């Protein structure tokens, strides 16, 4: 992990929610070297209390936990806060868990075991999300401002981006064809070109492709 990432992480507080004691202690020791402050809990109930009583910048949570699992924890937090960065880590690759996590606006869903490469990647995405704060979107003006540069949106781009940002959920391929392409047939190539051109106007990694489903906002 390069020195620039380490320097940036030292400005933030992490909430780690992990049921397994050994993993929790190992991750705490590791993350304590990176973050300004690391708070830990063994389940969602404790995690929610820590979130409510502290200024948290990033949450990393397991799914399978007693009292309140990770999905329930994130849903409870999202009722009040749609912006805080959240990463789910889990030994489970069950499709149901993956589908439940899609509308929760996660940075990432990471399958255990964690290693240095996986950790480096998710922390890089966290920092990219922080760097992407210099972004403004105006539906009425059909424009976005990214890092001080104004970009005019096409009608299709404006409709799609409004859904992506304000509905905070996955936008399916079928929905894009029905609501944006309307009466015209949408080819896969046309969709790829559309997304590619829109990404040029947005912060890096702003749009996440959900294979076989559609797109969501990072």
C-alpha positions as CSV (number, residue, x, y, z in Angstrom):
1,X,0.0,0.0,0.0
2,X,1.6,3.3,-1.1
3,X,2.4,6.2,1.2
4,X,-0.3,8.4,-0.4
5,X,-3.1,6.0,0.5
6,X,-1.7,5.6,4.0
7,X,-1.5,9.3,4.5
8,X,-5.1,9.8,3.4
9,X,-6.5,6.9,5.5
10,X,-5.0,8.5,8.7
11,X,-7.6,11.2,8.5
12,X,-10.6,8.8,8.9
13,X,-12.4,6.7,11.5
14,X,-13.4,3.1,10.8
15,X,-16.2,1.1,12.4
16,X,-15.4,-2.7,12.1
17,X,-18.3,-5.1,12.8
18,X,-17.2,-8.7,12.9
19,X,-18.7,-11.7,14.8
20,X,-15.6,-14.0,14.9
21,X,-13.2,-12.9,17.6
22,X,-10.0,-14.0,16.0
23,X,-10.8,-12.3,12.7
24,X,-12.0,-9.2,14.5
25,X,-8.8,-8.9,16.6
26,X,-6.5,-9.5,13.5
27,X,-8.4,-6.9,11.5
28,X,-8.3,-4.4,14.3
29,X,-4.6,-4.8,14.7
30,X,-4.1,-4.3,10.9
31,X,-6.6,-1.4,10.5
32,X,-5.2,0.4,13.6
33,X,-2.0,0.9,11.6
34,X,-3.9,2.6,8.8
35,X,-6.8,4.7,10.3
36,X,-6.9,7.5,12.7
37,X,-9.3,5.6,14.9
38,X,-10.8,2.1,14.7
39,X,-14.0,1.1,16.6
40,X,-15.0,-2.5,16.9
41,X,-18.2,-4.5,17.7
42,X,-19.2,-8.1,17.6
43,X,-22.7,-7.7,16.1
44,X,-25.1,-5.3,14.5
45,X,-26.7,-4.0,17.7
46,X,-23.4,-2.9,19.1
47,X,-22.3,-1.6,15.7
48,X,-25.4,0.5,15.3
49,X,-24.9,2.0,18.8
50,X,-21.3,2.9,17.9
51,X,-22.4,4.4,14.6
52,X,-25.0,6.6,16.4
53,X,-22.6,7.9,19.0
54,X,-19.5,8.5,17.0
55,X,-18.4,10.3,13.8
56,X,-17.7,7.3,11.4
57,X,-16.2,7.7,8.0
58,X,-16.2,4.0,6.9
59,X,-18.1,0.9,8.0
60,X,-16.8,-2.6,7.3
61,X,-19.2,-5.3,8.4
62,X,-19.7,-9.0,8.3
63,X,-23.2,-10.4,7.4
64,X,-23.8,-13.5,9.6
65,X,-24.0,-12.2,13.2
66,X,-26.2,-12.7,16.2
67,X,-28.8,-10.2,17.4
68,X,-28.7,-8.1,14.2
69,X,-26.9,-9.3,11.0
70,X,-25.0,-7.1,8.6
71,X,-27.8,-6.6,6.1
72,X,-30.1,-5.5,8.9
73,X,-27.4,-3.1,10.2
74,X,-26.9,-1.5,6.8
75,X,-30.6,-1.1,6.2
76,X,-31.0,0.6,9.6
77,X,-28.2,3.0,8.8
78,X,-29.4,3.7,5.3
79,X,-32.7,5.0,6.7
80,X,-30.8,7.9,8.2
81,X,-27.7,8.1,6.1
82,X,-27.4,7.4,2.4
83,X,-23.8,8.8,2.1
84,X,-21.6,6.9,4.6
85,X,-19.3,4.5,2.9
86,X,-20.0,0.8,3.7
87,X,-18.2,-2.4,2.8
88,X,-19.7,-5.9,3.5
89,X,-17.3,-8.8,4.0
90,X,-18.7,-12.3,4.1
91,X,-17.8,-16.0,3.7
92,X,-21.1,-16.4,1.9
93,X,-21.5,-16.0,-1.8
94,X,-25.3,-16.8,-1.7
95,X,-27.1,-15.0,-4.5
96,X,-29.8,-13.9,-2.1
97,X,-27.2,-12.0,0.0
98,X,-25.8,-10.4,-3.1
99,X,-29.2,-9.3,-4.3
100,X,-30.1,-7.9,-0.9
101,X,-26.9,-5.9,-0.8
102,X,-27.4,-4.2,-4.3
103,X,-29.8,-1.5,-3.2
104,X,-27.7,-0.6,-0.1
105,X,-25.2,1.6,-2.0
106,X,-22.2,-0.3,-0.9
107,X,-18.6,0.3,-1.9
108,X,-18.1,-3.4,-2.3
109,X,-19.2,-6.9,-1.3
110,X,-16.0,-8.8,-0.5
111,X,-15.8,-12.6,-0.1
112,X,-13.6,-13.9,2.7
113,X,-10.8,-14.7,3.3
114,X,-9.4,-11.1,3.2
115,X,-5.9,-10.6,2.0
116,X,-3.7,-7.6,1.5
117,X,-4.7,-7.2,-2.2
118,X,-8.5,-7.3,-1.4
119,X,-8.0,-4.8,1.5
120,X,-5.9,-2.5,-0.6
121,X,-8.6,-2.5,-3.4
122,X,-11.5,-1.8,-1.1
123,X,-9.7,1.0,0.7
124,X,-8.7,2.5,-2.6
125,X,-12.4,2.6,-3.6
126,X,-13.2,4.2,-0.3
127,X,-10.7,7.0,-1.0
128,X,-11.9,7.4,-4.5
129,X,-15.4,7.9,-3.2
130,X,-14.1,10.6,-0.9
131,X,-12.2,12.3,-3.7
132,X,-15.4,12.3,-5.8
133,X,-17.1,14.7,-3.6
134,X,-16.4,17.5,-6.0
135,X,-19.4,16.5,-8.1
136,X,-22.7,18.3,-8.7
137,X,-25.7,17.2,-10.7
138,X,-28.6,19.3,-11.8
139,X,-31.5,17.5,-13.4
140,X,-33.2,20.8,-14.4
141,X,-30.2,22.1,-16.1
142,X,-29.2,18.7,-17.7
143,X,-25.7,19.1,-16.5
144,X,-23.0,17.7,-14.2
145,X,-20.0,19.5,-12.7
146,X,-17.1,17.2,-12.1
147,X,-13.9,18.5,-10.6
148,X,-14.8,22.0,-11.7
149,X,-15.7,21.1,-15.3
150,X,-19.3,21.5,-16.5
151,X,-20.7,18.7,-18.8
152,X,-24.0,19.0,-20.6
153,X,-26.1,15.8,-20.5
154,X,-28.2,14.4,-23.3
155,X,-31.9,13.7,-22.5
156,X,-31.1,9.9,-22.2
157,X,-28.2,10.6,-19.9
158,X,-30.2,12.9,-17.7
159,X,-33.0,10.4,-17.3
160,X,-30.6,7.6,-16.5
161,X,-28.5,9.6,-14.1
162,X,-31.5,10.9,-12.2
163,X,-32.6,7.3,-11.6
164,X,-29.1,6.2,-10.7
165,X,-28.6,9.0,-8.1
166,X,-32.0,9.6,-6.7
167,X,-33.5,6.2,-6.6
168,X,-30.4,4.6,-5.0
169,X,-30.9,1.1,-6.5
170,X,-29.9,-1.1,-9.4
171,X,-31.2,0.1,-12.8
172,X,-31.9,-3.0,-14.9
173,X,-31.1,-3.4,-18.6
174,X,-34.8,-3.9,-19.3
175,X,-35.7,-0.7,-17.4
176,X,-33.1,1.3,-19.3
177,X,-34.5,0.0,-22.6
178,X,-38.1,0.7,-21.6
179,X,-37.7,4.1,-19.9
180,X,-34.8,5.6,-21.8
181,X,-34.8,4.0,-25.2
182,X,-38.6,4.0,-25.1
183,X,-40.0,2.8,-28.5
184,X,-36.5,2.1,-30.0
185,X,-34.8,-1.2,-29.6
186,X,-31.6,-1.1,-27.5
187,X,-28.7,-3.1,-28.7
188,X,-25.9,-4.2,-26.3
189,X,-23.4,-2.2,-28.3
190,X,-25.6,0.9,-28.1
191,X,-25.8,0.5,-24.3
192,X,-22.1,0.1,-23.9
193,X,-21.4,3.2,-26.0
194,X,-24.0,5.1,-24.0
195,X,-22.4,4.2,-20.6
196,X,-18.9,4.8,-21.9
197,X,-19.7,8.3,-23.0
198,X,-21.6,9.1,-19.8
199,X,-18.7,7.8,-17.7
200,X,-16.4,10.4,-19.3
201,X,-18.6,13.1,-17.7
202,X,-18.6,11.6,-14.2
203,X,-16.1,10.9,-11.4
204,X,-14.0,7.8,-11.9
205,X,-15.8,4.5,-11.0
206,X,-19.1,6.4,-10.4
207,X,-21.1,3.8,-12.3
208,X,-20.9,0.2,-11.3
209,X,-21.8,-2.6,-13.7
210,X,-23.8,-5.4,-12.1
211,X,-23.3,-8.4,-14.5
212,X,-26.5,-9.8,-15.9
213,X,-28.6,-7.2,-14.1
214,X,-27.8,-3.6,-14.9
215,X,-26.0,-0.6,-13.3
216,X,-25.8,1.0,-9.9
217,X,-24.0,4.0,-8.3
218,X,-20.8,3.3,-6.3
